[in-house]
């Protein structure tokens, strides 16, 4: 093998290892270090850094008006803001008799999709709440996290909500899995017939390039929202 062939082979191997292990679409699925950062200032984890501002949620309400179960997406800005299925009315999106709206009075779901397309964020904690319908087991429906990049590379991860054995409420789940949301990323799940559910997405960090105009870092971290009270030992 010539020196040129060896060089090209080594370069190709390094690029492949970098793509699979570090860069590219796969980095959209975070690891436990993101959760550790999310809780570093509270919940018993020690850190010399000052406590960041407590995380405030993006609240999304999803309601199925039909008599049949529907598979529906939350987020997926590049799909739904560019002529995808459904239609917007007063900032809410309706797809297949399912209405997705903001749970906050001063913003809309349309605004949230726009923000996710230009200012990606990491979700550190997801609170899923049953609102109405036939069964509280709606909150246990798996979420399929799908993302891709502009090269067409795709990645899929299943997020499985589980009930804390020490909790008493059956219609509320806190999903402690970190994942990143950008314009390509969507969460897909099965919504029961005539059922409504609410998601509270608590960001662990977000990107806002406008912060750079003031000389600040474009990435901002947030602290534990304190949804679950720490156990007393």
MOSUL-V946930 format. One record per pair of residues at least 4 apart in sequence whose ideal C-beta (glycine too) atoms are under 8 Angstrom apart, sorted by sequence separation. I is the first residue (numbers start at 1). J is the second residue. D is the distance in Angstrom with one decimal. If there is no record, write none. Layout:
BEGIN
i->I j->J d->D
i->I j->J d->D
END
This chain:
BEGIN
i->1 j->5 d->4.7
i->2 j->6 d->7.1
i->3 j->7 d->6.3
i->4 j->8 d->6.5
i->5 j->9 d->6.2
i->6 j->10 d->6.2
i->7 j->11 d->6.2
i->8 j->12 d->6.2
i->9 j->13 d->6.5
i->10 j->14 d->6.4
i->11 j->15 d->6.4
i->12 j->16 d->6.4
i->13 j->17 d->6.3
i->14 j->18 d->6.2
i->15 j->19 d->6.4
i->16 j->20 d->6.3
i->17 j->21 d->5.7
i->18 j->22 d->5.4
i->19 j->23 d->5.7
i->20 j->24 d->7.7
i->23 j->27 d->6.1
i->30 j->34 d->4.0
i->32 j->36 d->6.2
i->33 j->37 d->6.4
i->34 j->38 d->6.4
i->35 j->39 d->6.4
i->36 j->40 d->6.2
i->39 j->43 d->4.4
i->41 j->45 d->7.5
i->66 j->70 d->6.4
i->76 j->80 d->5.6
i->77 j->81 d->5.2
i->78 j->82 d->6.1
i->80 j->84 d->4.3
i->88 j->92 d->6.8
i->94 j->98 d->6.9
i->107 j->111 d->4.7
i->108 j->112 d->7.3
i->109 j->113 d->6.5
i->110 j->114 d->6.5
i->111 j->115 d->6.3
i->112 j->116 d->6.4
i->113 j->117 d->6.6
i->114 j->118 d->6.9
i->115 j->119 d->5.2
i->116 j->120 d->6.6
i->137 j->141 d->7.8
i->148 j->152 d->6.5
i->149 j->153 d->5.2
i->163 j->167 d->6.3
i->181 j->185 d->4.9
i->191 j->195 d->5.9
i->212 j->216 d->6.9
i->1 j->6 d->5.5
i->18 j->23 d->5.5
i->19 j->24 d->4.6
i->21 j->26 d->7.8
i->22 j->27 d->6.7
i->39 j->44 d->7.9
i->40 j->45 d->5.0
i->64 j->69 d->7.6
i->79 j->84 d->4.0
i->80 j->85 d->7.6
i->88 j->93 d->5.5
i->89 j->94 d->6.7
i->94 j->99 d->4.9
i->95 j->100 d->7.4
i->102 j->107 d->5.3
i->107 j->112 d->6.8
i->116 j->121 d->7.1
i->133 j->138 d->6.1
i->148 j->153 d->6.0
i->167 j->172 d->7.6
i->180 j->185 d->6.8
i->211 j->216 d->4.3
i->212 j->217 d->7.8
i->20 j->26 d->6.5
i->39 j->45 d->5.2
i->41 j->47 d->5.9
i->64 j->70 d->5.5
i->73 j->79 d->7.4
i->79 j->85 d->8.0
i->80 j->86 d->6.6
i->87 j->93 d->7.4
i->88 j->94 d->7.9
i->93 j->99 d->7.2
i->94 j->100 d->7.7
i->102 j->108 d->5.1
i->130 j->136 d->4.5
i->148 j->154 d->4.3
i->179 j->185 d->7.8
i->191 j->197 d->6.8
i->211 j->217 d->6.6
i->212 j->218 d->5.0
i->19 j->26 d->7.6
i->40 j->47 d->4.4
i->73 j->80 d->7.6
i->86 j->93 d->5.3
i->87 j->94 d->6.0
i->92 j->99 d->5.6
i->93 j->100 d->4.6
i->101 j->108 d->7.3
i->102 j->109 d->4.8
i->147 j->154 d->7.2
i->148 j->155 d->7.2
i->163 j->170 d->7.3
i->211 j->218 d->5.1
i->1 j->9 d->7.7
i->41 j->49 d->6.9
i->64 j->72 d->7.7
i->76 j->84 d->7.4
i->86 j->94 d->5.6
i->92 j->100 d->6.5
i->93 j->101 d->7.6
i->101 j->109 d->5.2
i->130 j->138 d->5.4
i->146 j->154 d->7.0
i->147 j->155 d->5.6
i->36 j->45 d->6.6
i->40 j->49 d->7.0
i->41 j->50 d->7.5
i->42 j->51 d->6.9
i->86 j->95 d->3.4
i->92 j->101 d->3.8
i->100 j->109 d->5.4
i->102 j->111 d->7.2
i->130 j->139 d->5.3
i->146 j->155 d->7.5
i->209 j->218 d->5.1
i->211 j->220 d->7.0
i->41 j->51 d->3.8
i->62 j->72 d->6.5
i->85 j->95 d->5.2
i->86 j->96 d->7.5
i->91 j->101 d->7.2
i->92 j->102 d->7.6
i->102 j->112 d->6.2
i->129 j->139 d->6.9
i->146 j->156 d->5.2
i->163 j->173 d->6.6
i->164 j->174 d->7.5
i->208 j->218 d->6.1
i->41 j->52 d->6.0
i->85 j->96 d->7.5
i->91 j->102 d->6.8
i->128 j->139 d->4.6
i->145 j->156 d->7.0
i->162 j->173 d->7.4
i->207 j->218 d->5.6
i->62 j->74 d->6.7
i->144 j->156 d->6.4
i->145 j->157 d->4.6
i->161 j->173 d->4.4
i->207 j->219 d->5.5
i->208 j->220 d->6.9
i->80 j->93 d->6.1
i->144 j->157 d->7.7
i->145 j->158 d->7.4
i->206 j->219 d->7.4
i->60 j->74 d->5.9
i->144 j->158 d->5.9
i->145 j->159 d->5.8
i->161 j->175 d->5.1
i->205 j->219 d->5.7
i->206 j->220 d->6.0
i->143 j->158 d->7.4
i->144 j->159 d->7.7
i->205 j->220 d->6.2
i->91 j->107 d->7.9
i->92 j->108 d->6.8
i->93 j->109 d->5.7
i->142 j->158 d->5.5
i->143 j->159 d->4.2
i->159 j->175 d->6.2
i->205 j->221 d->4.6
i->206 j->222 d->7.9
i->38 j->55 d->7.6
i->91 j->108 d->2.5
i->92 j->109 d->5.6
i->93 j->110 d->7.3
i->142 j->159 d->6.7
i->143 j->160 d->7.9
i->204 j->221 d->6.8
i->205 j->222 d->6.5
i->90 j->108 d->7.2
i->91 j->109 d->5.9
i->92 j->110 d->7.7
i->142 j->160 d->5.1
i->143 j->161 d->7.4
i->159 j->177 d->5.3
i->204 j->222 d->6.0
i->91 j->110 d->4.3
i->142 j->161 d->7.4
i->203 j->222 d->5.6
i->91 j->111 d->6.7
i->93 j->113 d->7.9
i->141 j->161 d->7.4
i->159 j->179 d->7.1
i->181 j->201 d->7.8
i->202 j->222 d->7.6
i->140 j->161 d->5.4
i->73 j->95 d->7.8
i->88 j->110 d->5.5
i->139 j->161 d->6.1
i->140 j->162 d->7.7
i->157 j->179 d->7.3
i->72 j->95 d->6.5
i->140 j->163 d->7.3
i->202 j->225 d->4.7
i->72 j->96 d->7.2
i->202 j->227 d->7.3
i->70 j->96 d->5.2
i->72 j->98 d->4.9
i->74 j->100 d->6.5
i->178 j->204 d->6.2
i->70 j->97 d->7.0
i->70 j->98 d->5.3
i->72 j->100 d->7.4
i->159 j->187 d->7.7
i->81 j->110 d->7.9
i->66 j->96 d->7.2
i->66 j->97 d->3.9
i->65 j->97 d->4.7
i->66 j->98 d->7.6
i->81 j->113 d->5.6
i->139 j->171 d->6.0
i->143 j->175 d->7.7
i->64 j->97 d->6.5
i->65 j->98 d->7.3
i->80 j->113 d->6.2
i->81 j->114 d->6.9
i->126 j->159 d->7.9
i->128 j->161 d->6.1
i->139 j->172 d->6.7
i->140 j->173 d->6.9
i->147 j->180 d->7.8
i->64 j->98 d->5.0
i->65 j->99 d->7.1
i->136 j->170 d->4.7
i->139 j->173 d->4.5
i->145 j->179 d->5.5
i->63 j->98 d->6.8
i->136 j->171 d->3.8
i->147 j->182 d->7.2
i->149 j->184 d->6.9
i->62 j->98 d->6.4
i->63 j->99 d->5.0
i->77 j->113 d->4.2
i->81 j->117 d->6.6
i->148 j->184 d->5.1
i->62 j->99 d->7.5
i->76 j->113 d->7.9
i->77 j->114 d->7.0
i->147 j->184 d->5.0
i->62 j->100 d->5.2
i->63 j->101 d->7.9
i->75 j->113 d->7.0
i->147 j->185 d->4.2
i->61 j->100 d->7.3
i->77 j->116 d->5.0
i->78 j->117 d->6.4
i->146 j->185 d->7.0
i->147 j->186 d->7.7
i->60 j->100 d->6.4
i->61 j->101 d->5.2
i->77 j->117 d->4.0
i->145 j->185 d->6.9
i->146 j->186 d->5.5
i->60 j->101 d->7.4
i->61 j->102 d->7.4
i->75 j->116 d->5.9
i->130 j->171 d->3.5
i->145 j->186 d->7.8
i->60 j->102 d->6.6
i->61 j->103 d->4.9
i->129 j->171 d->6.5
i->130 j->172 d->7.2
i->145 j->187 d->5.9
i->146 j->188 d->6.5
i->59 j->102 d->6.5
i->60 j->103 d->6.3
i->129 j->172 d->5.1
i->144 j->187 d->7.2
i->59 j->103 d->3.1
i->128 j->172 d->7.2
i->143 j->187 d->5.0
i->144 j->188 d->4.4
i->59 j->104 d->5.4
i->127 j->172 d->6.9
i->128 j->173 d->4.7
i->143 j->188 d->7.1
i->144 j->189 d->7.0
i->127 j->173 d->7.4
i->128 j->174 d->7.9
i->143 j->189 d->5.0
i->127 j->174 d->5.4
i->128 j->175 d->6.4
i->142 j->189 d->6.9
i->126 j->174 d->7.3
i->127 j->175 d->7.7
i->141 j->189 d->5.0
i->60 j->109 d->6.5
i->125 j->174 d->6.1
i->126 j->175 d->4.1
i->141 j->190 d->5.2
i->125 j->175 d->7.1
i->141 j->191 d->7.6
i->125 j->176 d->5.8
i->126 j->177 d->7.5
i->60 j->112 d->7.1
i->124 j->176 d->7.9
i->138 j->191 d->7.2
i->174 j->227 d->5.5
i->58 j->112 d->5.8
i->124 j->178 d->5.4
i->138 j->192 d->5.3
i->174 j->228 d->5.9
i->123 j->178 d->6.6
i->122 j->178 d->5.9
i->123 j->179 d->5.6
i->122 j->179 d->7.2
i->123 j->180 d->7.5
i->135 j->192 d->6.5
i->138 j->195 d->5.4
i->122 j->180 d->4.9
i->123 j->181 d->6.2
i->134 j->192 d->6.0
i->139 j->197 d->6.8
i->121 j->180 d->7.1
i->122 j->181 d->7.7
i->133 j->192 d->5.5
i->134 j->193 d->7.1
i->138 j->197 d->5.5
i->120 j->180 d->6.1
i->121 j->181 d->5.7
i->133 j->193 d->7.6
i->134 j->194 d->7.0
i->135 j->195 d->7.9
i->120 j->181 d->6.2
i->133 j->194 d->5.8
i->134 j->195 d->6.6
i->120 j->182 d->3.9
i->132 j->194 d->8.0
i->133 j->195 d->2.9
i->120 j->183 d->7.8
i->132 j->195 d->6.7
i->133 j->196 d->6.3
i->131 j->195 d->7.9
i->132 j->196 d->4.7
i->133 j->197 d->7.8
i->164 j->228 d->7.8
i->116 j->181 d->5.2
i->117 j->182 d->7.3
i->118 j->183 d->7.7
i->130 j->195 d->7.9
i->131 j->196 d->3.9
i->166 j->231 d->7.9
i->116 j->182 d->6.4
i->117 j->183 d->3.7
i->131 j->197 d->5.8
i->116 j->183 d->6.2
i->130 j->197 d->6.0
i->131 j->198 d->5.6
i->63 j->131 d->7.6
i->129 j->197 d->6.7
i->55 j->124 d->6.8
i->64 j->133 d->7.8
i->116 j->185 d->7.7
i->128 j->197 d->6.5
i->129 j->198 d->4.6
i->55 j->125 d->7.5
i->57 j->127 d->7.2
i->61 j->131 d->7.2
i->128 j->198 d->7.6
i->129 j->199 d->7.9
i->128 j->199 d->5.8
i->129 j->200 d->7.4
i->127 j->199 d->7.3
i->126 j->199 d->6.3
i->127 j->200 d->4.0
i->126 j->200 d->7.1
i->126 j->201 d->5.7
i->127 j->202 d->7.2
i->126 j->202 d->7.2
i->125 j->202 d->4.3
i->123 j->201 d->5.0
i->124 j->202 d->5.7
i->123 j->202 d->6.7
i->124 j->203 d->6.8
i->125 j->204 d->7.8
i->123 j->203 d->6.1
i->124 j->204 d->3.2
i->122 j->203 d->6.5
i->123 j->204 d->6.9
i->121 j->203 d->4.6
i->122 j->204 d->4.6
i->121 j->204 d->8.0
i->122 j->205 d->5.0
i->121 j->205 d->6.6
i->122 j->206 d->7.4
i->39 j->124 d->7.9
i->121 j->206 d->3.7
i->38 j->124 d->3.6
i->120 j->206 d->7.2
i->121 j->207 d->6.9
i->38 j->125 d->7.1
i->119 j->206 d->6.0
i->120 j->207 d->5.4
i->34 j->122 d->5.9
i->119 j->207 d->5.4
i->35 j->124 d->6.3
i->119 j->208 d->5.1
i->34 j->124 d->6.6
i->119 j->209 d->7.6
i->30 j->122 d->6.2
i->98 j->191 d->6.2
i->103 j->198 d->5.9
i->103 j->200 d->7.6
i->124 j->222 d->7.5
i->125 j->225 d->6.5
i->127 j->227 d->5.9
i->125 j->227 d->6.4
i->77 j->182 d->7.9
i->78 j->183 d->4.3
i->75 j->181 d->5.6
i->77 j->183 d->4.3
i->78 j->184 d->5.8
i->79 j->186 d->7.0
i->76 j->184 d->7.8
i->76 j->185 d->7.1
i->75 j->185 d->5.8
i->76 j->186 d->3.2
i->75 j->186 d->4.9
i->74 j->186 d->6.9
i->75 j->187 d->5.9
i->73 j->186 d->4.5
i->74 j->187 d->4.6
i->73 j->187 d->6.7
i->74 j->188 d->8.0
i->73 j->188 d->5.1
i->74 j->189 d->7.7
i->29 j->145 d->7.1
i->72 j->188 d->7.1
i->71 j->188 d->6.3
i->72 j->189 d->6.7
i->29 j->147 d->7.9
i->71 j->189 d->7.4
i->72 j->190 d->8.0
i->28 j->147 d->4.4
i->71 j->190 d->5.5
i->72 j->191 d->5.3
i->70 j->190 d->7.6
i->71 j->191 d->7.6
i->69 j->190 d->5.7
i->70 j->191 d->5.3
i->25 j->147 d->5.8
i->69 j->191 d->6.5
i->25 j->148 d->5.8
i->69 j->192 d->5.4
i->25 j->149 d->4.5
i->69 j->193 d->5.4
i->24 j->149 d->6.3
i->68 j->193 d->5.3
i->74 j->199 d->6.6
i->29 j->155 d->6.4
i->67 j->193 d->5.1
i->28 j->155 d->6.5
i->64 j->191 d->4.7
i->66 j->193 d->6.3
i->67 j->194 d->6.3
i->25 j->153 d->4.7
i->29 j->157 d->5.1
i->64 j->192 d->6.9
i->66 j->194 d->7.3
i->24 j->153 d->6.2
i->25 j->154 d->6.7
i->26 j->155 d->5.5
i->62 j->191 d->6.2
i->64 j->193 d->6.3
i->65 j->194 d->7.2
i->25 j->155 d->4.9
i->64 j->194 d->6.3
i->64 j->195 d->5.3
i->63 j->195 d->7.7
i->64 j->196 d->7.2
i->63 j->196 d->4.0
i->62 j->196 d->6.9
i->63 j->197 d->8.0
i->61 j->196 d->6.8
i->62 j->197 d->5.4
i->61 j->197 d->7.7
i->62 j->198 d->7.5
i->61 j->198 d->5.0
i->62 j->199 d->7.1
i->60 j->198 d->7.1
i->61 j->199 d->7.9
i->59 j->198 d->6.7
i->60 j->199 d->4.6
i->38 j->178 d->6.9
i->59 j->199 d->7.2
i->35 j->176 d->6.4
i->59 j->200 d->5.3
i->60 j->201 d->7.0
i->35 j->177 d->7.8
i->58 j->200 d->7.5
i->59 j->201 d->7.7
i->35 j->178 d->5.2
i->57 j->200 d->3.9
i->58 j->201 d->4.4
i->34 j->178 d->3.8
i->57 j->201 d->5.8
i->57 j->202 d->5.0
i->58 j->203 d->7.1
i->32 j->178 d->7.8
i->56 j->202 d->7.5
i->57 j->203 d->7.9
i->31 j->178 d->7.6
i->55 j->202 d->4.4
i->30 j->178 d->4.2
i->55 j->203 d->5.7
i->30 j->179 d->6.1
i->55 j->204 d->6.9
i->29 j->179 d->6.2
i->30 j->180 d->6.1
i->28 j->179 d->7.2
i->29 j->180 d->7.6
i->28 j->180 d->4.8
i->27 j->180 d->7.7
i->28 j->182 d->7.1
i->28 j->184 d->8.0
i->28 j->185 d->6.2
i->38 j->204 d->4.0
i->56 j->222 d->7.8
i->37 j->204 d->6.5
i->55 j->222 d->3.8
i->37 j->205 d->7.6
i->52 j->220 d->8.0
i->54 j->222 d->6.8
i->55 j->223 d->6.3
i->57 j->225 d->7.1
i->35 j->204 d->7.7
i->52 j->221 d->4.9
i->53 j->222 d->5.9
i->54 j->223 d->5.0
i->55 j->224 d->7.1
i->56 j->225 d->7.4
i->34 j->204 d->5.9
i->52 j->222 d->5.6
i->53 j->223 d->6.4
i->54 j->224 d->7.1
i->55 j->225 d->4.3
i->52 j->223 d->4.4
i->54 j->225 d->5.8
i->51 j->223 d->5.6
i->54 j->226 d->6.9
i->42 j->223 d->5.6
i->43 j->224 d->5.0
i->41 j->223 d->4.8
i->42 j->224 d->3.9
i->40 j->223 d->7.9
i->41 j->224 d->7.0
i->37 j->221 d->6.5
i->38 j->222 d->7.4
i->39 j->223 d->7.8
i->42 j->226 d->6.7
i->38 j->223 d->7.5
i->39 j->224 d->4.8
i->38 j->224 d->6.4
i->44 j->230 d->6.2
i->43 j->230 d->5.7
END
